[in-house]
Amino acid sequence: MKGKVPPRIYCIPATKAPIVAVFRRGPTNWSHLGRWDLAARRYEPGAWLGGRIFPRRSDLSPDGLFLSYFAHRPSSTWEHGEAYVAVSKLPWLTALHAFPTCGTWTRGYYFAEDEDCASPEDMKLPIPYRLRSIPVVQFATERRRGWEEAPDSPGRVPGDAWDQRRNARLQKRQPGGECLLGVESLGWPGGEFGVAQAVDGLRVGYWLEKDGELQLLDHLQWADWSREGHLLAATRDGKLQIWNLDGGGCPILFEEDLSLLEPDPAPAPAWARKW
């Protein structure tokens, strides 16, 4: 590992299943997708793409089965062009539904369930979900998963169409517990390499508040709670972890080192090539 840049990792948990979509970027021109089964405590590697996936502009269906992802692949030769949105089965990228975008300006799409709130922009699929544009707001994916703006979070700057000119702070209470997990945006450096590991260009910092004490989690590049109240984490050196915060210390219940993976593209299995 000497001289290698650790992978950039971002995760999207399903809202109604113990499944997490894991996005891994690195080496530079490669993206990898994995399926993290929290119930079985198992990581399943999936597709590799010689291009870039924007995880903050992607989504996992509530049941953990389908992925909506935004990708940019300059070498692409298909009819949807080099910048496109596609729906696939986790952890594969074979497009079951796809359409081109206006380039990298698109915000991506998320899965919507509420039929009563269907809007003209919704895209119907042969599954019980619709595709709806992701709102232009910091931490849009986290907000759909129970995160709320912290009381001390600065408000949105008037006229800031892309919501980039503030350091938003969000927090989420531990399910069944007393801990508070927080995240803060630290700016947009315009890249995602080096020690800051800014996924989609957004540098973030996490912290944990427990028993009135604040613990900075600078070694994490992503974190969230499991439904059981365990802390799910992706470390800056490329590991997926599950922490048990009950009792003293933070014993690690699960660990998978994604920094050891190398690009190994393979065709999707038959079940991932059809609805």
KEMAR-45924 format. One record per residue (C-alpha): chain; residue number from 1; x, y, z. Coordinates in nm, 2 decimals. Layout:
# KEMAR-45924
chaine=A	num=NUM	xx=X	yy=Y	zz=Z
...
//
This chain:
# KEMAR-45924
chaine=A	num=1	xx=0.00	yy=0.00	zz=0.00
chaine=A	num=2	xx=0.30	yy=0.23	zz=0.02
chaine=A	num=3	xx=0.25	yy=0.53	zz=-0.21
chaine=A	num=4	xx=-0.11	yy=0.43	zz=-0.29
chaine=A	num=5	xx=-0.40	yy=0.68	zz=-0.23
chaine=A	num=6	xx=-0.67	yy=0.51	zz=-0.02
chaine=A	num=7	xx=-1.00	yy=0.47	zz=-0.20
chaine=A	num=8	xx=-1.28	yy=0.73	zz=-0.16
chaine=A	num=9	xx=-1.59	yy=0.56	zz=-0.02
chaine=A	num=10	xx=-1.95	yy=0.67	zz=0.02
chaine=A	num=11	xx=-2.24	yy=0.45	zz=0.13
chaine=A	num=12	xx=-2.62	yy=0.47	zz=0.09
chaine=A	num=13	xx=-2.83	yy=0.26	zz=0.33
chaine=A	num=14	xx=-3.16	yy=0.12	zz=0.23
chaine=A	num=15	xx=-3.44	yy=0.26	zz=0.44
chaine=A	num=16	xx=-3.64	yy=-0.06	zz=0.48
chaine=A	num=17	xx=-3.38	yy=-0.34	zz=0.46
chaine=A	num=18	xx=-3.04	yy=-0.41	zz=0.62
chaine=A	num=19	xx=-2.86	yy=-0.34	zz=0.29
chaine=A	num=20	xx=-2.61	yy=-0.07	zz=0.21
chaine=A	num=21	xx=-2.48	yy=0.03	zz=-0.14
chaine=A	num=22	xx=-2.11	yy=0.10	zz=-0.12
chaine=A	num=23	xx=-1.94	yy=0.32	zz=-0.38
chaine=A	num=24	xx=-1.56	yy=0.30	zz=-0.40
chaine=A	num=25	xx=-1.35	yy=0.52	zz=-0.62
chaine=A	num=26	xx=-0.99	yy=0.44	zz=-0.70
chaine=A	num=27	xx=-0.76	yy=0.41	zz=-0.88
chaine=A	num=28	xx=-0.84	yy=0.75	zz=-1.04
chaine=A	num=29	xx=-1.02	yy=0.62	zz=-1.35
chaine=A	num=30	xx=-1.21	yy=0.34	zz=-1.18
chaine=A	num=31	xx=-1.53	yy=0.31	zz=-0.98
chaine=A	num=32	xx=-1.65	yy=0.00	zz=-0.79
chaine=A	num=33	xx=-1.99	yy=-0.09	zz=-0.65
chaine=A	num=34	xx=-2.05	yy=-0.33	zz=-0.36
chaine=A	num=35	xx=-2.34	yy=-0.46	zz=-0.15
chaine=A	num=36	xx=-2.30	yy=-0.46	zz=0.23
chaine=A	num=37	xx=-2.54	yy=-0.70	zz=0.40
chaine=A	num=38	xx=-2.56	yy=-0.58	zz=0.76
chaine=A	num=39	xx=-2.77	yy=-0.87	zz=0.88
chaine=A	num=40	xx=-2.52	yy=-1.13	zz=0.75
chaine=A	num=41	xx=-2.23	yy=-0.90	zz=0.81
chaine=A	num=42	xx=-2.09	yy=-0.96	zz=0.47
chaine=A	num=43	xx=-1.95	yy=-0.75	zz=0.19
chaine=A	num=44	xx=-2.03	yy=-0.86	zz=-0.17
chaine=A	num=45	xx=-1.81	yy=-0.70	zz=-0.44
chaine=A	num=46	xx=-1.99	yy=-0.62	zz=-0.77
chaine=A	num=47	xx=-1.93	yy=-0.41	zz=-1.08
chaine=A	num=48	xx=-1.62	yy=-0.21	zz=-1.18
chaine=A	num=49	xx=-1.66	yy=0.08	zz=-1.42
chaine=A	num=50	xx=-1.39	yy=0.25	zz=-1.61
chaine=A	num=51	xx=-1.54	yy=0.59	zz=-1.54
chaine=A	num=52	xx=-1.69	yy=0.79	zz=-1.26
chaine=A	num=53	xx=-2.00	yy=0.74	zz=-1.06
chaine=A	num=54	xx=-2.13	yy=1.03	zz=-0.85
chaine=A	num=55	xx=-2.26	yy=0.86	zz=-0.53
chaine=A	num=56	xx=-2.42	yy=1.18	zz=-0.38
chaine=A	num=57	xx=-2.63	yy=1.20	zz=-0.70
chaine=A	num=58	xx=-2.74	yy=0.83	zz=-0.67
chaine=A	num=59	xx=-2.98	yy=0.64	zz=-0.46
chaine=A	num=60	xx=-3.07	yy=0.29	zz=-0.33
chaine=A	num=61	xx=-3.43	yy=0.17	zz=-0.34
chaine=A	num=62	xx=-3.60	yy=0.13	zz=0.01
chaine=A	num=63	xx=-3.58	yy=-0.25	zz=-0.03
chaine=A	num=64	xx=-3.21	yy=-0.25	zz=-0.11
chaine=A	num=65	xx=-3.26	yy=-0.42	zz=-0.45
chaine=A	num=66	xx=-3.22	yy=-0.14	zz=-0.71
chaine=A	num=67	xx=-2.97	yy=0.14	zz=-0.77
chaine=A	num=68	xx=-3.03	yy=0.47	zz=-0.94
chaine=A	num=69	xx=-2.68	yy=0.60	zz=-1.03
chaine=A	num=70	xx=-2.54	yy=0.90	zz=-1.23
chaine=A	num=71	xx=-2.22	yy=0.81	zz=-1.42
chaine=A	num=72	xx=-1.98	yy=0.99	zz=-1.64
chaine=A	num=73	xx=-1.78	yy=0.77	zz=-1.88
chaine=A	num=74	xx=-1.59	yy=0.97	zz=-2.15
chaine=A	num=75	xx=-1.52	yy=0.64	zz=-2.34
chaine=A	num=76	xx=-1.89	yy=0.55	zz=-2.36
chaine=A	num=77	xx=-2.02	yy=0.47	zz=-2.71
chaine=A	num=78	xx=-2.38	yy=0.39	zz=-2.64
chaine=A	num=79	xx=-2.69	yy=0.59	zz=-2.74
chaine=A	num=80	xx=-2.71	yy=0.76	zz=-2.40
chaine=A	num=81	xx=-2.38	yy=0.94	zz=-2.43
chaine=A	num=82	xx=-2.10	yy=0.98	zz=-2.18
chaine=A	num=83	xx=-2.31	yy=1.13	zz=-1.90
chaine=A	num=84	xx=-2.62	yy=0.93	zz=-1.80
chaine=A	num=85	xx=-2.85	yy=0.81	zz=-1.53
chaine=A	num=86	xx=-2.93	yy=0.44	zz=-1.51
chaine=A	num=87	xx=-3.12	yy=0.19	zz=-1.29
chaine=A	num=88	xx=-2.95	yy=-0.14	zz=-1.21
chaine=A	num=89	xx=-2.96	yy=-0.42	zz=-0.95
chaine=A	num=90	xx=-2.72	yy=-0.39	zz=-0.67
chaine=A	num=91	xx=-2.43	yy=-0.46	zz=-0.68
chaine=A	num=92	xx=-2.42	yy=-0.44	zz=-1.06
chaine=A	num=93	xx=-2.43	yy=-0.16	zz=-1.31
chaine=A	num=94	xx=-2.60	yy=-0.33	zz=-1.60
chaine=A	num=95	xx=-2.86	yy=-0.07	zz=-1.71
chaine=A	num=96	xx=-3.22	yy=-0.19	zz=-1.69
chaine=A	num=97	xx=-3.34	yy=0.16	zz=-1.76
chaine=A	num=98	xx=-3.12	yy=0.46	zz=-1.87
chaine=A	num=99	xx=-3.14	yy=0.81	zz=-2.02
chaine=A	num=100	xx=-2.89	yy=1.08	zz=-2.11
chaine=A	num=101	xx=-2.84	yy=1.40	zz=-1.90
chaine=A	num=102	xx=-2.73	yy=1.75	zz=-1.98
chaine=A	num=103	xx=-2.37	yy=1.67	zz=-1.87
chaine=A	num=104	xx=-2.24	yy=1.67	zz=-1.51
chaine=A	num=105	xx=-2.48	yy=1.95	zz=-1.41
chaine=A	num=106	xx=-2.75	yy=1.70	zz=-1.34
chaine=A	num=107	xx=-2.84	yy=1.64	zz=-0.97
chaine=A	num=108	xx=-2.93	yy=1.28	zz=-1.02
chaine=A	num=109	xx=-3.25	yy=1.09	zz=-0.92
chaine=A	num=110	xx=-3.38	yy=0.91	zz=-0.62
chaine=A	num=111	xx=-3.65	yy=0.65	zz=-0.57
chaine=A	num=112	xx=-3.99	yy=0.79	zz=-0.46
chaine=A	num=113	xx=-4.27	yy=0.57	zz=-0.32
chaine=A	num=114	xx=-4.56	yy=0.82	zz=-0.25
chaine=A	num=115	xx=-4.81	yy=0.77	zz=-0.53
chaine=A	num=116	xx=-5.03	yy=1.05	zz=-0.38
chaine=A	num=117	xx=-4.74	yy=1.30	zz=-0.43
chaine=A	num=118	xx=-4.65	yy=1.20	zz=-0.78
chaine=A	num=119	xx=-4.53	yy=1.49	zz=-0.98
chaine=A	num=120	xx=-4.51	yy=1.54	zz=-1.36
chaine=A	num=121	xx=-4.13	yy=1.48	zz=-1.35
chaine=A	num=122	xx=-4.17	yy=1.13	zz=-1.20
chaine=A	num=123	xx=-4.04	yy=0.85	zz=-1.42
chaine=A	num=124	xx=-4.24	yy=0.53	zz=-1.40
chaine=A	num=125	xx=-4.05	yy=0.20	zz=-1.38
chaine=A	num=126	xx=-4.17	yy=-0.17	zz=-1.37
chaine=A	num=127	xx=-4.10	yy=-0.17	zz=-1.00
chaine=A	num=128	xx=-4.29	yy=-0.01	zz=-0.71
chaine=A	num=129	xx=-4.09	yy=0.31	zz=-0.72
chaine=A	num=130	xx=-4.06	yy=0.63	zz=-0.93
chaine=A	num=131	xx=-3.76	yy=0.83	zz=-1.02
chaine=A	num=132	xx=-3.76	yy=1.19	zz=-0.90
chaine=A	num=133	xx=-3.49	yy=1.46	zz=-0.93
chaine=A	num=134	xx=-3.27	yy=1.50	zz=-0.62
chaine=A	num=135	xx=-3.32	yy=1.84	zz=-0.46
chaine=A	num=136	xx=-3.04	yy=2.09	zz=-0.48
chaine=A	num=137	xx=-2.94	yy=2.10	zz=-0.11
chaine=A	num=138	xx=-2.64	yy=1.98	zz=0.08
chaine=A	num=139	xx=-2.66	yy=1.62	zz=0.21
chaine=A	num=140	xx=-2.98	yy=1.54	zz=0.02
chaine=A	num=141	xx=-2.93	yy=1.17	zz=0.06
chaine=A	num=142	xx=-2.88	yy=1.20	zz=0.43
chaine=A	num=143	xx=-3.19	yy=1.41	zz=0.48
chaine=A	num=144	xx=-3.40	yy=1.14	zz=0.32
chaine=A	num=145	xx=-3.26	yy=0.90	zz=0.58
chaine=A	num=146	xx=-3.35	yy=1.09	zz=0.89
chaine=A	num=147	xx=-3.07	yy=1.34	zz=0.93
chaine=A	num=148	xx=-3.17	yy=1.69	zz=1.03
chaine=A	num=149	xx=-3.00	yy=2.02	zz=1.03
chaine=A	num=150	xx=-2.83	yy=2.09	zz=1.36
chaine=A	num=151	xx=-2.95	yy=2.39	zz=1.56
chaine=A	num=152	xx=-2.62	yy=2.57	zz=1.50
chaine=A	num=153	xx=-2.61	yy=2.49	zz=1.12
chaine=A	num=154	xx=-2.58	yy=2.81	zz=0.92
chaine=A	num=155	xx=-2.88	yy=2.89	zz=0.70
chaine=A	num=156	xx=-2.88	yy=2.87	zz=0.33
chaine=A	num=157	xx=-2.72	yy=3.18	zz=0.16
chaine=A	num=158	xx=-2.98	yy=3.38	zz=-0.04
chaine=A	num=159	xx=-2.92	yy=3.34	zz=-0.41
chaine=A	num=160	xx=-2.69	yy=3.03	zz=-0.36
chaine=A	num=161	xx=-2.86	yy=2.82	zz=-0.63
chaine=A	num=162	xx=-2.63	yy=2.52	zz=-0.56
chaine=A	num=163	xx=-2.62	yy=2.54	zz=-0.18
chaine=A	num=164	xx=-2.24	yy=2.54	zz=-0.17
chaine=A	num=165	xx=-2.17	yy=2.87	zz=0.01
chaine=A	num=166	xx=-2.21	yy=2.74	zz=0.37
chaine=A	num=167	xx=-2.08	yy=2.48	zz=0.60
chaine=A	num=168	xx=-2.40	yy=2.29	zz=0.67
chaine=A	num=169	xx=-2.42	yy=2.08	zz=0.99
chaine=A	num=170	xx=-2.65	yy=1.78	zz=1.02
chaine=A	num=171	xx=-2.72	yy=1.54	zz=1.31
chaine=A	num=172	xx=-2.89	yy=1.21	zz=1.37
chaine=A	num=173	xx=-2.99	yy=1.05	zz=1.69
chaine=A	num=174	xx=-2.88	yy=0.69	zz=1.76
chaine=A	num=175	xx=-3.18	yy=0.45	zz=1.72
chaine=A	num=176	xx=-3.27	yy=0.33	zz=2.07
chaine=A	num=177	xx=-2.97	yy=0.51	zz=2.22
chaine=A	num=178	xx=-2.85	yy=0.84	zz=2.35
chaine=A	num=179	xx=-2.56	yy=0.92	zz=2.11
chaine=A	num=180	xx=-2.58	yy=1.19	zz=1.85
chaine=A	num=181	xx=-2.39	yy=1.15	zz=1.53
chaine=A	num=182	xx=-2.30	yy=1.47	zz=1.34
chaine=A	num=183	xx=-2.16	yy=1.57	zz=1.00
chaine=A	num=184	xx=-2.04	yy=1.90	zz=0.87
chaine=A	num=185	xx=-1.95	yy=2.01	zz=0.52
chaine=A	num=186	xx=-1.60	yy=2.16	zz=0.51
chaine=A	num=187	xx=-1.60	yy=2.31	zz=0.17
chaine=A	num=188	xx=-1.57	yy=2.23	zz=-0.20
chaine=A	num=189	xx=-1.21	yy=2.20	zz=-0.30
chaine=A	num=190	xx=-1.29	yy=2.10	zz=-0.65
chaine=A	num=191	xx=-1.13	yy=1.75	zz=-0.63
chaine=A	num=192	xx=-1.15	yy=1.44	zz=-0.42
chaine=A	num=193	xx=-0.79	yy=1.32	zz=-0.38
chaine=A	num=194	xx=-0.54	yy=1.32	zz=-0.10
chaine=A	num=195	xx=-0.60	yy=1.30	zz=0.27
chaine=A	num=196	xx=-0.93	yy=1.50	zz=0.26
chaine=A	num=197	xx=-1.09	yy=1.23	zz=0.04
chaine=A	num=198	xx=-1.38	yy=1.45	zz=-0.07
chaine=A	num=199	xx=-1.64	yy=1.23	zz=-0.23
chaine=A	num=200	xx=-1.80	yy=1.42	zz=-0.52
chaine=A	num=201	xx=-1.58	yy=1.72	zz=-0.42
chaine=A	num=202	xx=-1.75	yy=1.78	zz=-0.08
chaine=A	num=203	xx=-1.51	yy=1.76	zz=0.22
chaine=A	num=204	xx=-1.69	yy=1.65	zz=0.54
chaine=A	num=205	xx=-1.61	yy=1.60	zz=0.90
chaine=A	num=206	xx=-1.79	yy=1.37	zz=1.15
chaine=A	num=207	xx=-1.83	yy=1.38	zz=1.52
chaine=A	num=208	xx=-2.00	yy=1.18	zz=1.80
chaine=A	num=209	xx=-2.17	yy=1.32	zz=2.11
chaine=A	num=210	xx=-2.20	yy=1.07	zz=2.39
chaine=A	num=211	xx=-2.26	yy=1.14	zz=2.76
chaine=A	num=212	xx=-2.21	yy=1.51	zz=2.71
chaine=A	num=213	xx=-1.87	yy=1.46	zz=2.55
chaine=A	num=214	xx=-1.78	yy=1.54	zz=2.19
chaine=A	num=215	xx=-1.56	yy=1.30	zz=2.00
chaine=A	num=216	xx=-1.42	yy=1.41	zz=1.66
chaine=A	num=217	xx=-1.42	yy=1.13	zz=1.40
chaine=A	num=218	xx=-1.16	yy=1.27	zz=1.17
chaine=A	num=219	xx=-1.06	yy=0.92	zz=1.05
chaine=A	num=220	xx=-1.40	yy=0.86	zz=0.89
chaine=A	num=221	xx=-1.51	yy=0.97	zz=0.54
chaine=A	num=222	xx=-1.86	yy=0.84	zz=0.59
chaine=A	num=223	xx=-2.09	yy=0.73	zz=0.88
chaine=A	num=224	xx=-2.45	yy=0.65	zz=0.97
chaine=A	num=225	xx=-2.65	yy=0.44	zz=1.22
chaine=A	num=226	xx=-2.78	yy=0.09	zz=1.16
chaine=A	num=227	xx=-3.14	yy=0.03	zz=1.26
chaine=A	num=228	xx=-3.01	yy=-0.15	zz=1.57
chaine=A	num=229	xx=-2.81	yy=0.15	zz=1.68
chaine=A	num=230	xx=-2.46	yy=0.03	zz=1.57
chaine=A	num=231	xx=-2.24	yy=0.29	zz=1.40
chaine=A	num=232	xx=-2.16	yy=0.21	zz=1.04
chaine=A	num=233	xx=-1.84	yy=0.37	zz=0.92
chaine=A	num=234	xx=-1.60	yy=0.40	zz=0.63
chaine=A	num=235	xx=-1.25	yy=0.50	zz=0.74
chaine=A	num=236	xx=-1.02	yy=0.72	zz=0.55
chaine=A	num=237	xx=-0.78	yy=0.43	zz=0.50
chaine=A	num=238	xx=-1.05	yy=0.23	zz=0.31
chaine=A	num=239	xx=-1.22	yy=0.00	zz=0.57
chaine=A	num=240	xx=-1.59	yy=-0.06	zz=0.62
chaine=A	num=241	xx=-1.67	yy=-0.11	zz=0.99
chaine=A	num=242	xx=-1.96	yy=-0.17	zz=1.23
chaine=A	num=243	xx=-1.90	yy=-0.03	zz=1.58
chaine=A	num=244	xx=-2.08	yy=-0.14	zz=1.90
chaine=A	num=245	xx=-2.11	yy=0.17	zz=2.12
chaine=A	num=246	xx=-2.28	yy=-0.02	zz=2.41
chaine=A	num=247	xx=-2.05	yy=-0.03	zz=2.72
chaine=A	num=248	xx=-1.69	yy=0.09	zz=2.73
chaine=A	num=249	xx=-1.49	yy=0.15	zz=2.43
chaine=A	num=250	xx=-1.59	yy=0.09	zz=2.07
chaine=A	num=251	xx=-1.54	yy=-0.27	zz=1.98
chaine=A	num=252	xx=-1.55	yy=-0.34	zz=1.61
chaine=A	num=253	xx=-1.82	yy=-0.60	zz=1.52
chaine=A	num=254	xx=-1.73	yy=-0.61	zz=1.15
chaine=A	num=255	xx=-1.45	yy=-0.50	zz=0.92
chaine=A	num=256	xx=-1.38	yy=-0.52	zz=0.55
chaine=A	num=257	xx=-1.07	yy=-0.37	zz=0.40
chaine=A	num=258	xx=-1.17	yy=-0.22	zz=0.06
chaine=A	num=259	xx=-0.82	yy=-0.07	zz=0.00
chaine=A	num=260	xx=-0.70	yy=-0.42	zz=-0.10
chaine=A	num=261	xx=-0.94	yy=-0.43	zz=-0.41
chaine=A	num=262	xx=-0.80	yy=-0.39	zz=-0.76
chaine=A	num=263	xx=-1.00	yy=-0.33	zz=-1.07
chaine=A	num=264	xx=-1.14	yy=-0.66	zz=-1.19
chaine=A	num=265	xx=-1.43	yy=-0.60	zz=-1.43
chaine=A	num=266	xx=-1.66	yy=-0.89	zz=-1.49
chaine=A	num=267	xx=-2.00	yy=-0.94	zz=-1.66
chaine=A	num=268	xx=-2.31	yy=-0.91	zz=-1.44
chaine=A	num=269	xx=-2.49	yy=-1.24	zz=-1.36
chaine=A	num=270	xx=-2.81	yy=-1.33	zz=-1.55
chaine=A	num=271	xx=-3.04	yy=-1.22	zz=-1.26
chaine=A	num=272	xx=-2.89	yy=-0.87	zz=-1.27
chaine=A	num=273	xx=-2.96	yy=-0.83	zz=-1.65
chaine=A	num=274	xx=-3.34	yy=-0.83	zz=-1.62
chaine=A	num=275	xx=-3.61	yy=-0.67	zz=-1.40
//
